Amino acid sequence: MTESSFTDQELLSYLDESLSTDLMSQIEAALRQSDRLRVRLAELARQRDEGVHSVGEIWRRNRLSCPTRSQLGGYLLETLPAEFQSFVEFHLQQTGCRYCNANLEDLKAGLSNLSADSQRRREKYFQSSAGYFSSQQDDE
């Protein structure tokens, strides 16, 4: 791809690391080959840092369309209303939000750890209860 084939928004999203890995790789490869693209990217970064913002840039930077961590947990447990469940699925799969996908993976790991901890607790309760019941039967 040539340096002109990337939009300003894609380049700014590249700086925020919020693009799909494929597009990030394409921009990275183009940046290695093009001095003009590196200058353009530096100018965009300078403008952004000086406070030249669009509504879209503010929206993306503050991740206003990203679900919260608790909403991602609800998505994982399938407890969200159907329409919001569909939105979160679209956000994760179609937009490929790396932040939300990483957050979801973290929640999945925590859920599997929680399941293992819950199983260990149940076994302990069972063992202590079994011992309690067997000692009561011995007393009778």
N, C-alpha and C positions, 0 to 999 in steps of 0.2 A: 504494500500500500504506500501511496505517496503521502507527504506531510499535509497536503491540502485535503486529503480524504477524511481527516479527523476533524470533528467539530470542536469548537471551544469548550463546550460542555463535556465532551469526552475527555479532552485533555485535563480539564479541571477535576473531573472524576478520577482520572488517572492519578493526579496528585493526592487525592483523598483515598486512593486505593479502594474505590467502590465500584469498579467495573468487573465484569466476568474475567476469569483468568485468561481466556482466549484473547479478548480485546486488550487486556493489560500487556500480554506478550507481544501483540502486534504493534502497539504503541512503543513499547520498549525497543523492539527491533528497529522501528523507524527512527526513533531518537538516536540510536547508535550510528545510523547512516546519514542523518541530516542535521547539519548545523542550523539551517533555517528553522527546523521544527524545534530544536532546543532553544533557540532565541524566542520563538513564538510562545513556547511553554513558559519560559522565564518571565516574559512580558505579562502573560495571563496571571501568573502567580503574583507578580508585583502589583497588578491592578487589584486583584482579589485582596491582597494584604493591605492595600491602601483604602479599602472600604468601598470599592466599586462593585456593588452587588445587584444581582437581579433577584426577583422573587423566587425563581426556580433555584438559583444558587443557595439562597437562604433555606429553602425547603429541603434541598439535598444535604446541605452541610449540617443542619439540625436534625436530620433524619425524621422529618415530620410524618412520613408515611410508614415508618417502621413500627411494627407492633412492640409493645412493652415486653419485658421478660415474663411477666405474669401472663400476658396474653399468649406468648409463645408456649408457656407451660399449658395453658388451656387448650391450645392447638394440639399439642402433643398428647394430651389426655382426651381430646375430642369432646371438650365440654363447652366450646364456644357455640354461639348461634350459627346456623348453617351458612348464612351469608358472610359472616366474619371469618368463619373457618375457610371458606372459599377464597376470601381476600388474602388471608395469611398464606395459604397455599400458593396463590398467584404470586405474591410478593417473594416468597422463598424460591419458587421454581422458575417463574418467567423472568422476573427482574434479576434473579440470582444474587440478591443482596448478601454479600459476603459476611457482613456483621451479624445479620439475623440468622444466617445459616450456621455461623460459628456459635452463636448464642444457643441455638437449638441443639447443636451437637453437645454442648456443655450440659444442657438440661437433660439430654438423653443419657449421658454418662452419669449424671447425678441420680437419675431415676433408676438406672441399673444398680448403682451402689446402694441406693435406698432400698431396693428390692432385696439385695443380698443382706443388708443390715436387718431388715424386717424379718427375713427368714431366720437369721441367727437368733434374734430376740424371741421369735415363736418357739424355736427349739429349746431355748433356755427356759421359757415359761412352761413348756410341756414337761421338760425334765424335772423342774422344781415341783410342778403340780403332780406329776406321776409319783415322785418321791413322797409328797405329802399324802396322797391318796393311799399309797401302799403302806405307809406307816399307820394310817388310820385303820386300815383293814387288819393290820397286825395287832392293834390294841383291842379289837373286838373279839 
